[in-house]
Amino acid sequence: MVTYNKAGMRLDRDYRIGEVDPRLFGSFIEHLGRAVYGGIYEPDHPEADEMGFRRDVINLVRELQTPIIRYPGGNFVSGYYWEDGVGPPEKRPRRLDLAWQTLETNAVGTNEFVTWAQKVNAEVMLAVNLGTRGPDAARHLVEYCNHPGGTYWSDLRKTHGYPKPHAIKTWCLGNEMAGPWQIGAKPAAEYGRLACETAKVMKWVDPSIELVACGSSGRGMPTFPEWEATVLEHTYEHVDYISLHTYYGNREQDTPNYLAHSLDMDDFIKTVISVCDYVKAKKRSKKTVYLSFDEWNVWYHSNEADRAIPRWSFAPPRLEDIYNMEDALLVGCMLITLLKHADRVKIACLAQLVNVIAPIMTENGGKAWRQSIFYPFQHASLFGRGQVLLPVISSPVYDCKDYSAVPYLEAAAVWQEEKKELTIFAVNRDWQGELVLETELLGFPNFHLVEHLVLEHPDLKATNTKDHPDTIVPRANGQTKVVDQRVTSVLNKLSWNVIRLRQIQEE
């Protein structure tokens, strides 16, 4: 008889899902709300550097070790003229941004963002406008960013103070082009043709770049997954990834149902993989298209406040979700889901990075602090790189409003060969009590516990604020014992756990 306080996991060194691409821990900055202005860039702030970027924010982003950051959108990119954001700042035009009904000063553009990304040790994932523009603007931007010199656009970059190419390797072919809210939204066949022709000329300028085609704007779109199939029919041999976007909320305040949403994410990924492989088979192709989950997060807290923002404001506080403990648990479950698909999901971007549905919050002229979701994302980024193992898991389950047979245990394990470290990520969804996890290690002799990090709080609605930034913080007080090749861990109720093991090297 299965008891409701025990779970098991078997890990075999020879059975692996795949290698984690570091870009799985990417993020996103859009010209939206206070993500750029008041977030990463605030020239009058006491912490501002010589370019106007906030040093306190740079330090927090560095803590996340985010390897790639998507820019400049998002919905914003579908009406963006990239030429507005280069050259002397005093000559840049001020524009109405129709996507978010705000004023855009263009004080920060491509070159500034590339410089900022270098400061936080990240690459840039640059999106091109396929809403109001097309192949010409896209190929010119690739030439401006990546060509060494001797042409109009590359030499223009040099006159702007950037003699070396930016060497941007990952590019998005537009954003959410299936969505009627998108500037220049298109049916799948029209977008597919445009994306194909744009991809061709971009790669003719720089054959080394990788391209991401737009998938559906969410699993709930009425055209999903037909959209993916049609787009890939046109673009399959010209692109490397197709995008996925999803956000979850807890409007009904149903925690068991809310924490089960990662099952929906898992099914979303499996469906898109199936579509990619169907088109591959249909085309008799030897190429595999991978997935870029380049927007994912919790988003619902700020919806009511956003409706009150006056039109044409400059950098208003839009989409500023204040995250609580249960949000951190769901983000942890979503990170585990991404790890479990590391063989096909190669890029993922937590949307977004600063202020706008973000792990980092700032006060204009004041403090910066870590939200609750900062910690599971940081832990996954620091300790989740390597080979994801294929686990055999047994767990008690529960039923809820939208899902059945939801396991109380959500878990993944990553083996880092170079460091001889094995890390187990685990969420206990049980709202009633502890879950004892027995993990059997096969082919992993002589391991000892490095640490067992726990993120929990007795109040699921607790948050971190500028005055109380450490209400929710991880503690290295988890209960784990290692005896031979068996690891016994106590997972506290409604907790995020990182169990780090290291192999003892024989003399």
C-alpha positions in Angstrom: 0.0 0.0 0.0 1.4 3.4 -1.0 1.7 5.8 1.9 1.2 9.5 1.3 4.5 10.7 2.8 7.0 8.8 0.7 8.4 9.0 -2.8 11.2 7.2 -4.6 13.6 8.0 -7.4 16.2 5.9 -9.2 19.0 7.5 -11.1 21.3 5.5 -13.3 24.5 7.2 -14.6 24.1 5.5 -18.0 20.5 6.7 -18.6 20.4 10.3 -19.6 17.9 12.7 -21.2 20.5 15.0 -22.7 23.0 17.8 -22.3 21.7 21.1 -20.9 22.3 24.0 -23.2 23.4 26.9 -20.9 20.9 29.1 -22.8 18.1 27.2 -21.0 18.6 29.7 -18.2 18.2 32.8 -20.4 16.0 35.8 -19.7 14.3 38.7 -21.4 14.4 42.5 -21.5 11.7 44.4 -23.5 11.1 48.1 -23.9 8.1 47.7 -21.6 7.2 49.3 -18.3 10.3 49.9 -16.2 12.4 47.0 -17.5 14.8 49.3 -19.4 14.1 52.8 -18.1 14.2 52.7 -14.3 15.3 49.0 -14.4 18.6 48.4 -16.0 19.1 52.1 -17.0 18.7 55.1 -14.7 21.3 57.7 -15.4 20.4 59.9 -12.3 20.6 56.9 -9.9 23.4 57.0 -7.3 24.5 53.5 -8.5 24.6 54.6 -12.2 27.8 53.9 -14.1 29.3 56.0 -16.9 26.7 54.9 -19.4 23.7 55.2 -17.0 23.3 51.6 -16.1 22.5 50.7 -12.5 25.4 48.9 -10.9 23.2 47.3 -8.2 21.1 45.7 -10.9 24.1 44.5 -12.8 25.4 42.8 -9.7 22.0 41.1 -9.1 21.9 39.9 -12.7 25.4 38.5 -12.4 24.2 36.4 -9.5 21.8 34.7 -11.8 24.6 33.9 -14.3 22.1 34.3 -17.2 23.9 33.4 -20.4 21.6 34.9 -22.9 19.0 37.7 -22.8 16.3 38.3 -25.4 15.8 41.9 -26.7 14.0 44.3 -27.5 10.7 42.4 -27.4 8.2 41.1 -27.1 5.2 43.0 -28.6 7.4 46.1 -28.7 9.6 44.7 -31.6 6.7 44.4 -34.0 6.6 48.2 -34.4 10.2 49.0 -33.8 12.6 50.7 -36.2 16.0 49.6 -35.0 17.6 52.6 -36.7 15.9 54.8 -34.1 18.1 53.3 -31.4 21.5 53.8 -32.8 23.7 56.8 -33.4 24.0 60.0 -31.3 21.4 59.7 -28.5 20.5 63.4 -28.8 19.4 62.9 -32.4 17.2 59.9 -31.7 13.5 60.3 -32.3 10.8 60.0 -29.6 8.1 57.6 -30.8 4.7 56.4 -29.7 4.9 52.7 -28.8 1.6 51.3 -29.9 2.3 47.9 -28.4 2.2 49.2 -24.8 0.6 52.6 -25.4 3.7 54.4 -24.0 6.3 57.0 -25.1 9.6 55.6 -26.3 12.7 57.9 -26.1 15.1 55.5 -27.7 17.8 56.5 -25.2 18.7 52.8 -25.0 19.1 50.9 -28.3 21.0 48.0 -29.8 24.5 49.2 -29.1 23.8 50.2 -25.5 22.0 46.9 -24.8 24.9 44.9 -26.2 27.3 46.8 -23.9 25.0 46.2 -20.9 24.8 42.5 -21.7 28.6 42.3 -21.8 28.6 43.9 -18.3 26.4 41.0 -17.0 28.3 38.4 -18.9 25.4 37.5 -21.2 25.0 37.1 -25.0 22.1 38.9 -26.8 19.2 37.1 -28.4 18.1 39.8 -30.9 14.6 39.9 -32.3 13.7 41.5 -35.7 10.5 43.3 -36.6 8.3 41.2 -38.8 5.2 43.1 -37.9 5.6 46.3 -39.9 8.9 45.4 -41.6 10.6 42.5 -43.3 13.7 41.0 -44.9 15.4 44.3 -45.8 15.4 45.8 -42.3 16.4 42.4 -40.8 19.4 41.8 -43.2 20.6 45.4 -42.6 20.5 44.8 -38.8 22.5 41.6 -39.2 25.0 43.5 -41.3 25.2 46.3 -38.8 25.7 44.0 -35.9 27.8 41.2 -37.3 29.7 42.2 -40.4 33.4 43.2 -39.8 33.4 46.3 -42.0 33.7 47.7 -45.5 30.0 48.0 -46.1 27.5 50.8 -45.5 25.8 49.3 -42.4 28.9 47.8 -40.8 30.8 51.0 -41.3 27.9 52.9 -39.8 28.3 50.8 -36.7 31.9 51.9 -36.6 31.0 55.6 -36.8 28.8 55.0 -33.8 31.7 53.9 -31.7 31.7 50.1 -32.1 34.6 49.1 -34.3 34.3 45.4 -33.5 31.2 43.3 -34.7 28.7 42.4 -31.9 28.8 38.8 -33.2 25.1 38.1 -32.2 24.4 34.5 -33.0 20.8 33.9 -31.9 17.9 35.8 -33.6 14.1 35.8 -33.3 12.0 36.1 -36.5 9.5 38.4 -35.0 7.3 37.9 -31.9 3.9 36.2 -31.4 2.8 36.8 -34.9 -0.3 34.6 -34.4 -1.7 37.0 -31.9 -4.4 39.6 -33.0 -2.9 42.0 -30.4 0.4 42.0 -32.3 1.2 44.9 -34.6 1.2 43.3 -38.1 -0.3 40.0 -37.0 -0.5 37.4 -39.8 -2.0 34.1 -40.7 0.4 31.2 -40.4 1.0 30.8 -44.2 1.7 34.5 -44.6 4.1 34.6 -41.6 5.7 31.4 -42.7 6.5 32.8 -46.2 7.8 36.1 -44.7 9.9 34.3 -42.1 11.4 32.0 -44.7 12.5 34.8 -47.0 13.8 36.8 -44.0 15.7 33.8 -42.7 17.3 33.3 -46.1 18.7 36.8 -46.4 19.8 37.0 -42.8 21.8 33.8 -43.2 23.2 35.0 -46.5 24.7 38.0 -44.6 26.0 35.7 -41.8 25.7 32.0 -42.3 26.8 31.3 -38.7 23.6 32.7 -37.0 20.8 30.6 -35.6 17.2 31.6 -36.1 14.0 31.1 -34.0 10.6 31.0 -35.8 7.5 32.1 -34.0 5.3 29.4 -32.7 1.8 30.0 -31.4 1.4 32.8 -28.9 0.4 30.2 -26.3 -1.1 26.8 -26.1 -4.6 28.2 -25.8 -4.6 29.8 -29.3 -7.4 28.4 -31.5 -4.9 27.7 -34.3 -2.5 25.7 -32.1 -0.8 23.4 -33.1 -1.7 23.9 -36.8 0.1 27.2 -36.7 3.4 25.4 -35.9 2.9 22.8 -38.7 2.2 25.5 -41.3 5.0 27.8 -40.3 7.5 24.9 -40.3 6.2 23.7 -43.7 7.7 27.0 -45.0 10.7 27.5 -42.7 11.9 24.1 -41.7 15.2 24.1 -43.6 15.9 27.7 -42.8 15.4 27.9 -39.0 16.9 26.1 -36.0 14.2 26.6 -33.4 10.5 27.3 -32.9 9.3 29.3 -30.0 6.9 28.6 -27.2 5.3 31.1 -24.8 3.3 30.5 -21.6 2.3 32.2 -18.4 0.3 30.9 -15.5 -1.7 32.5 -12.7 -3.7 31.7 -9.6 -6.7 33.9 -9.9 -8.9 31.4 -8.2 -6.6 31.0 -5.3 -6.5 27.3 -5.6 -2.9 26.3 -4.6 -3.1 22.6 -5.5 -4.4 23.3 -9.0 -2.0 26.2 -9.4 1.1 24.1 -8.6 0.0 21.5 -11.1 0.3 23.9 -14.1 3.7 22.6 -14.9 1.9 19.5 -16.2 0.3 21.7 -18.8 3.8 23.1 -19.7 5.1 19.5 -20.1 2.2 18.6 -22.4 2.8 21.8 -24.4 6.4 20.9 -25.0 5.6 17.3 -26.0 3.0 18.5 -28.5 5.4 21.0 -30.2 8.1 18.3 -30.4 5.6 16.1 -32.1 4.7 18.7 -34.7 8.4 19.4 -35.4 9.1 15.7 -35.9 5.9 15.3 -38.1 7.2 18.1 -40.4 10.7 16.5 -40.4 9.2 13.2 -41.5 7.0 14.8 -44.1 9.9 16.6 -45.6 12.2 13.6 -45.4 14.6 15.9 -43.6 17.7 14.8 -41.7 17.6 18.0 -39.7 16.1 18.4 -36.2 14.4 21.6 -35.2 14.7 22.4 -31.5 12.6 24.4 -29.1 13.1 27.9 -27.7 10.8 28.5 -24.8 11.6 32.1 -24.9 8.8 33.4 -22.7 7.7 31.7 -19.5 6.7 32.8 -16.0 4.0 33.6 -13.6 1.9 36.6 -14.6 -1.4 37.7 -13.2 -0.9 39.8 -10.1 -0.5 43.2 -11.9 -3.4 42.8 -14.3 -5.8 45.2 -12.5 -3.2 47.9 -11.8 -2.1 47.9 -15.5 -5.6 48.9 -16.7 -5.3 52.2 -14.8 -2.1 53.4 -16.5 -2.7 56.5 -18.7 -1.8 56.3 -22.3 1.5 57.6 -23.6 3.2 57.6 -20.2 7.0 57.2 -20.1 8.2 54.0 -18.4 5.1 53.5 -16.2 5.1 50.6 -13.6 3.5 48.0 -15.9 3.4 44.3 -15.3 5.0 44.6 -11.9 3.9 41.4 -10.4 5.0 41.0 -6.7 5.8 37.3 -6.4 5.0 35.2 -3.3 6.1 31.9 -2.0 3.7 29.8 -4.0 4.9 31.6 -7.2 8.4 30.5 -6.4 7.2 26.9 -6.1 5.5 26.9 -9.5 8.6 28.6 -11.1 10.6 25.7 -9.6 8.3 23.2 -11.1 8.6 24.9 -14.5 12.4 24.9 -14.3 12.3 21.2 -13.6 10.0 20.7 -16.6 12.5 22.5 -18.8 15.3 20.3 -17.5 13.3 17.2 -18.2 13.2 18.2 -21.9 16.8 19.3 -22.2 17.2 17.1 -25.3 14.9 19.3 -27.3 14.4 22.6 -25.4 17.7 24.3 -25.9 16.8 27.9 -25.2 14.4 29.3 -22.5 13.9 32.9 -21.4 12.3 33.7 -18.0 10.2 36.7 -18.9 11.3 39.1 -17.8 14.4 40.1 -15.9 13.9 43.4 -14.1 10.7 45.0 -12.8 8.4 43.6 -15.5 7.2 40.1 -14.2 10.7 39.8 -13.0 13.0 38.1 -10.4 14.6 41.5 -9.7 12.7 44.7 -8.6 13.9 48.2 -8.3 12.8 51.5 -6.8 13.4 54.6 -9.0 16.3 56.4 -7.3 16.4 53.7 -4.6 16.9 50.1 -3.8 17.0 46.9 -5.8 16.0 43.5 -4.4 15.4 39.8 -5.2 11.9 38.5 -5.5 10.9 35.0 -4.3 11.3 33.5 -7.8 14.9 34.8 -8.0 16.1 31.8 -6.0 14.9 28.7 -7.8 16.0 30.4 -11.1 19.4 31.1 -9.6 19.8 27.6 -8.2 18.9 26.0 -11.6 21.3 28.3 -13.4 24.2 27.6 -11.0 23.7 23.9 -10.5 21.6 22.7 -13.4 24.3 22.6 -16.1 25.5 19.2 -17.3 23.7 16.0 -18.2 20.1 15.6 -17.2 19.5 12.0 -16.0 16.5 10.0 -16.9 14.8 9.3 -13.5 12.4 6.6 -12.5 10.1 8.2 -10.1 7.3 6.9 -7.8 5.2 9.4 -6.0 1.8 9.6 -4.4 -0.6 11.7 -6.4 -3.6 14.0 -6.0 -6.5 15.2 -8.2 -7.5 18.9 -8.6 -9.7 21.1 -10.7 -7.9 20.9 -14.0 -5.6 17.9 -13.5 -5.6 14.3 -12.3 -2.9 12.1 -10.9 -0.7 15.1 -10.1 2.5 13.8 -8.4 3.3 15.4 -5.1 7.0 15.1 -6.1 8.3 17.2 -9.0 12.0 16.3 -9.5 15.0 16.3 -11.9 18.7 15.4 -11.5 21.7 16.9 -13.3 25.2 15.3 -13.4 28.2 17.6 -13.8 31.0 15.3 -15.0 33.8 17.9 -14.6 32.9 18.8 -11.0 31.8 15.2 -10.1 28.6 16.8 -8.8 25.1 15.4 -8.9 22.3 17.8 -8.1 18.7 16.9 -7.4 16.0 19.6 -7.8 12.8 18.7 -6.1 9.5 20.4 -5.2 7.1 18.9 -2.7 3.6 20.0 -3.8 2.0 18.4 -0.7 0.3 21.2 1.3 -0.3 18.9 4.3 3.1 17.5 5.3 6.6 16.3 4.6 7.5 14.0 1.8 10.4 11.6 2.4 12.3 11.0 -0.8 14.4 7.9 -1.2 16.9 8.2 -4.1 18.8 5.2 -5.4 22.0 5.9 -7.2 23.3 3.4 -9.7 26.8 4.0 -11.0 27.4 6.8 -8.6 29.7 5.4 -5.8 31.3 7.3 -2.9 29.1 10.4 -2.8 28.7 12.8 0.1 26.3 15.6 0.7 27.5 19.1 -0.1 24.4 20.9 0.9 20.6 20.7 0.9 19.1 24.1 0.2 15.5 24.7 1.1 13.2 27.6 0.0 9.9 27.7 2.1 7.7 29.9 4.1 4.7 29.2 6.4 2.7 31.9 4.6 2.4 31.1 0.9 1.4 34.7 0.2 4.5 36.1 1.8 6.7 38.4 -0.4 10.0 40.2 -0.4 9.8 44.0 -0.4 12.3 46.8 -0.5 12.0 47.2 3.3 11.9 43.4 4.0 14.0 41.9 1.1 14.8 38.7 3.0 11.4 37.5 4.0 11.8 34.5 1.6 15.4 33.3 1.3 16.9 29.8 0.9 18.4 28.1 3.9 21.0 25.4 3.9 19.2 23.4 6.6 17.6 20.6 4.6 17.6 17.1 6.0 19.5 14.6 3.7 21.5 11.6 4.6 23.7 9.6 2.2 24.4 5.9 3.1 26.2 3.9 0.4 24.3 4.6 -2.8 21.0 5.6 -1.2 20.1 9.2 -0.5 17.3 9.9 2.0 15.8 13.4 2.0 13.0 15.0 3.9 11.2 17.5 1.7 9.2 19.9 3.9 5.6 20.7 2.8 5.4 23.1 -0.1 9.1 23.5 -0.5 11.7 23.9 -3.2 14.8 21.8 -2.6 18.3 21.6 -4.1 20.3 18.6 -2.9 23.9 18.8 -4.0 26.1 15.7 -3.9 29.8 15.3 -4.8 31.8 12.3 -5.5 34.7 11.6 -3.0 37.9 11.3 -5.0 40.0 8.3 -4.0 43.6 9.1 -3.2 
